[in-house]
Amino acid sequence: MNQEIEQIILRNLSGEASCDDVITFSEWLASSARNKESFLKIKKYWDAEVAGAKLQNPEATYNKLLDRIRKAERKETVRRLWIRYAGAAAVAIIVGITGYWIGGQRNVTPVQYYSYITGNSVSSFELPDGTEISLNKNSTLSYSSSYGEKVREVSLEGEGYFSVMKDKTKAFVVDLNGSKISVLGTVFNVKNYSKENVTTATLVEGSIRFETPEQQILLKPDQQLVFNKSENQIGIENVSTDLITAWKSHLIKYKSISFREFLDMLKDRYTVDIVLSNEISGEQKVTGSFDESLTVDQILDLMKKNLSFRWKKEGDKYVINK
């Protein structure tokens, strides 16, 4: 366990966790059984040490707990503790419980943070207010138990489709780590992966407001906003929303895109390497749809009948040629 994770765990336990801390902690917790086991040990020691106490120095107490755990691990074989989750698609985790002021002030009402984490599958669920959400693969949505008290705020890493329950008194806010979307009730799609340099927001119905520290943009239905994070630039275009949201139905849909763009889409969706040889321009336009259950081999076999190309697999790489 590195020092950054140790400090994030401390902030979760002591009530100082930020939204970014919650997301980072959720991803770390879900990445391995060993991480879950480590956290359960830390929390067990923490609860035994600080339950009902007024801490003057939470960090010192936490470091003592870590030291005690490390010494115990050197003396005995670590026992594996597996956490079972209901359902295989989205994992709902209580990722942090707060209840103590740093500096030893009074106890406060506990606040729980929840995260839905998808692996290699699409999942749908409902928030406490009835808002319906679908999460694409490798995505995380987090919110706290204070959700809906004043605002309905969630944090998103990845791609999500939101059908927001209308409530004129409480805005629904999606925190995108540097930008955010605010609505009262609407349907929209957001793609916000940290590894990608752009955030996209696509409005299906209603209206949304996209905000950065410098700009505020209102979107109309069938519009897509593209936010370049590094350049802090926003572009808007009209799109076909059924193509953007096809992932919800486990479909790959595309319309009038180049064969090169189609291959890029396959590379991203299936996490594979596809090389287009110089023999093929790749600019021919293609339109169609595939079920996501098909393999890359099956899709290429179907495509080659109309586009007159051959393909072969070299190790983990696909090579497209004439």
Steps between C-alpha positions, in 0.01 A plus 500: 500500500655832396499819706244675278244223557578498873424873520178461299386225737576729795291780347211256447514375856538845656235677292720710271461306174440698182302370201830417326611311811179298493546403134868411544422297811210319327718397206782387731259302719342321202829418327596201717390280789825588678404869503160419649671287763746778587223756539290272719798456732567873519134581564475232768797649687373855441153426636644329806740788566286807433137392549345763728832677552598861435816487294762771547724359227320260262803467271726388785236249612464375144876456457514300824224277367689443173816416691310253718346332195836471322658338804211256528532409132866413547412257779211311347364391166246740366153355491308571179169675548284503192222752463204373306285740303144450378496504121797471268465826310508806727662473839347721767757577768481705817839658454535727799335574833563831668414603850791685664629852463873533442641666812286311748176695476159349558363198322281573198232309317666226291510557124534201272641508148370256243661398171363297212790347309466309172764262372479361149122535477219755474273543803185691594375608842284760674601777742297572817290770327402272211758631253591215264862454394679265262878474531722393213796267549783602733302786656446623856215709642523625860270693735461557873217426741425876499382460139169681458508704821581826320627391160524165324872476428693207353853456363570316175814338365419326172178508298144516627146546368276697737120516513459757777189506717351850485528709816479878456627560855817288481741519209670184375875557463759274337854582615749427219823592681554853369163551335141413585150461362191642674137404426158485665360207301611370162666218304863523393821304443842594642839354411781601735793257520806638677731336245335699218560869431137581416169491685182464293144577608209403272147623570212265415213706644445798730793735562832493681758759596866407456734700724871557537656765725510733197195406289133401514327342200134398459433199277193424292369151416706312236806715571835367615753711689868408474727648768877488440646479852856603420407794275188597698300528178137407433338399172135416426353297215171337406508122531282191476448410865401140427852441367661658807290298746499165315740357759206483744346229281836323456519615139774659293330748265670720244387718210701648212837469672824405328625143517802636688269658762309172522821311576591759764159440658565124508842557654347709776200274563691169504838630624689344210769619259388529134741615230379622159762438231598770250329296227161619629405868528249443776286794384208297366179588689319227691162476676357220708471338841629194685405322816770546762508125561676448165877460508743717301566200273128464424456872432797517264375190316164671444658830392747351253218367281395854405831686522725246325783471748683221678611481857736289704596480863863539600523425870262744669489730195256505208641601161265619223622482138380435145 
